[in-house]
Amino acid sequence: MRWNLNKPLYYIEAGNNDFYFASEEEWKTAIQEFKSAGTSISTSIFSKGKDIGYVYTDFIYPGELIADAGSSVTDNLDKII
């Protein structure tokens, strides 16, 4: 996913939870609250055009992906796994 809005997206990862904020003030307040509670966090600010999720790459199979006549699509999918 790519962030495409002009305003930045503020992000905090605290334990197994993700938190997103629309404003810098809310983000800073949340950081203070997590720190005062002793929670370890990591933070990020995503600006326009920055990847905020998985980056898609081309799939390249490391061999020949050939099936016999009469084989099913799932036979090829099993080879990819």
C-alpha positions, -999 to +999 in steps of 0.1 A: +000+000+000+012+035-007+001+066+012-013+091-013-028+119+007-010+152+011-012+152+049+012+128+067+000+097+085+014+091+120+019+056+131+027+038+164+033+001+170+029-008+206+033-045+214+009-064+191-012-033+183-010-007+155-023+028+160-027+054+132-033+091+138-044+119+115-027+147+134+008+152+148-006+164+181-026+132+187+004+111+178+027+130+202+001+127+230-002+090+224+036+086+225+038+103+259+010+081+272+027+049+260+060+060+275+045+069+308+029+035+310+063+019+303+051+004+269+078-001+243+069+015+210+082+021+175+069+051+155+069+062+119+056+092+099+044+084+063+044+112+038+028+112+004+041+085-019+057+064+008+050+027+011+030+019+043+025-018+037+037-046+016+057-037-015+046-058-045+073-074-065+071-095-097+067-133-092+096-152-107+095-190-107+130-205-104+124-232-130+101-242-158+064-242-149+051-267-174+021-289-170+010-320-189-021-321-210-051-328-187-035-315-155-054-290-135-046-255-124-041-266-089-013-290-100+007-259-111-002-241-079+011-270-059+044-267-077+046-230-068+041-236-031 
